[in-house]
Amino acid sequence: MHRNANRLEWKFLSLKTLLFVIFSLYFAPGVIVALSQDAPNQAPKTRADMGARLTTIMGTVQEGGEKLRFVTEQRAWKVDNPEILKGHEGHYVHAAAYIYPDKNLIHIIEVKIPSPIETREADIK
């Protein structure tokens, strides 16, 4: 009799475990969908979403104390990643950057030394 009680108890526990797994698998997709609907609100904004546009500009890298500025014909820009300009202080450079005109800020993604023709054309302007 004692053996039969253990078997019944074991079968009952196995059945409970099986039902728990089935219900968990049934409701898990609903929980995942509900949680993922909040994700777009918390996702970081891309540069395009924040009003920045990628452009190529030419200008001079100026040192102002510990900060570097990128100076074009129109204005002097604050650079949010000045480490990319290290070694180019005082040089006229060609930069691919995201521009934030409302904040007077640029994020430079690539710096190149302009060709002699580009430099000459910029000097004529």
C-alpha positions as CSV (number, residue, x, y, z in Angstrom):
1,M,0.0,0.0,0.0
2,H,2.8,2.3,0.8
3,R,4.2,1.8,-2.7
4,N,1.0,2.7,-4.4
5,A,0.7,5.9,-2.4
6,N,4.2,6.9,-3.6
7,R,3.2,6.2,-7.2
8,L,0.0,8.2,-7.0
9,E,1.9,11.1,-5.3
10,W,4.6,10.9,-8.0
11,K,2.0,10.8,-10.8
12,F,0.1,13.8,-9.3
13,L,3.4,15.8,-9.0
14,S,4.3,15.0,-12.6
15,L,0.8,16.0,-13.8
16,K,1.0,19.3,-11.9
17,T,4.5,19.9,-13.4
18,L,3.2,19.1,-16.9
19,L,0.2,21.4,-16.5
20,F,2.4,24.2,-15.2
21,V,4.7,23.9,-18.2
22,I,1.8,23.9,-20.7
23,F,0.2,27.0,-19.1
24,S,3.6,28.7,-19.0
25,L,4.2,28.1,-22.7
26,Y,0.7,29.2,-23.5
27,F,0.9,32.5,-21.7
28,A,4.6,33.4,-22.3
29,P,4.0,34.9,-25.8
30,G,1.3,37.2,-24.5
31,V,3.7,38.5,-21.8
32,I,6.5,39.0,-24.3
33,V,4.3,41.0,-26.6
34,A,3.0,43.1,-23.7
35,L,6.6,43.9,-22.6
36,S,7.8,44.6,-26.1
37,Q,5.1,47.2,-26.7
38,D,6.8,49.4,-24.2
39,A,10.3,49.0,-25.8
40,P,9.8,51.7,-28.5
41,N,9.2,54.3,-25.9
42,Q,12.5,53.4,-24.1
43,A,14.6,52.9,-27.2
44,P,17.4,55.4,-27.6
45,K,16.9,57.8,-30.4
46,T,19.0,57.7,-33.5
47,R,20.8,60.7,-34.8
48,A,18.2,61.2,-37.5
49,D,15.4,61.1,-35.0
50,M,17.1,63.9,-33.0
51,G,17.1,66.2,-36.0
52,A,20.7,65.6,-37.0
53,R,21.7,65.2,-40.6
54,L,24.9,63.6,-42.0
55,T,26.9,66.0,-44.1
56,T,30.4,66.6,-45.3
57,I,32.0,69.9,-44.3
58,M,35.4,71.5,-44.4
59,G,36.9,73.6,-41.7
60,T,39.8,74.3,-39.4
61,V,40.3,72.5,-36.1
62,Q,41.0,75.2,-33.4
63,E,42.1,74.6,-29.8
64,G,40.4,76.6,-27.1
65,G,42.0,75.6,-23.9
66,E,41.2,71.9,-23.4
67,K,38.4,72.0,-25.9
68,L,38.6,71.6,-29.7
69,R,36.3,73.5,-32.0
70,F,35.5,73.0,-35.7
71,V,35.5,76.3,-37.5
72,T,33.8,76.7,-40.9
73,E,33.1,79.8,-43.0
74,Q,29.7,80.2,-41.3
75,R,30.4,79.4,-37.7
76,A,32.4,77.7,-35.0
77,W,31.0,74.4,-33.9
78,K,31.3,72.6,-30.5
79,V,32.5,69.1,-31.1
80,D,30.9,66.4,-28.9
81,N,33.6,63.8,-29.7
82,P,36.8,65.9,-29.8
83,E,39.1,62.8,-29.5
84,I,38.6,62.2,-33.2
85,L,40.2,65.6,-34.0
86,K,43.4,65.0,-31.9
87,G,46.4,65.5,-34.0
88,H,44.6,67.8,-36.4
89,E,44.8,71.0,-34.4
90,G,45.4,74.0,-36.6
91,H,44.8,71.9,-39.8
92,Y,42.2,72.5,-42.5
93,V,40.3,69.2,-42.7
94,H,37.4,67.5,-44.5
95,A,34.9,66.0,-42.0
96,A,31.8,63.8,-42.3
97,A,29.6,64.8,-39.4
98,Y,26.2,64.9,-37.9
99,I,25.2,68.5,-37.5
100,Y,22.9,69.8,-34.8
101,P,22.4,73.5,-35.8
102,D,20.0,74.2,-32.9
103,K,22.6,73.2,-30.4
104,N,25.6,74.5,-32.3
105,L,27.1,71.0,-32.1
106,I,28.6,68.5,-34.4
107,H,29.4,64.8,-34.0
108,I,32.3,64.0,-36.4
109,I,32.5,60.4,-37.7
110,E,35.4,60.8,-40.1
111,V,38.2,63.2,-40.7
112,K,40.4,63.5,-43.8
113,I,43.0,65.9,-45.0
114,P,41.6,67.6,-48.1
115,S,43.3,67.2,-51.5
116,P,45.3,70.2,-52.8
117,I,42.4,71.0,-55.3
118,E,39.8,71.1,-52.5
119,T,42.1,73.3,-50.4
120,R,42.6,75.7,-53.4
121,E,38.9,75.9,-54.1
122,A,38.2,76.7,-50.4
123,D,40.8,79.4,-50.5
124,I,39.2,81.0,-53.6
125,K,35.9,81.3,-51.8
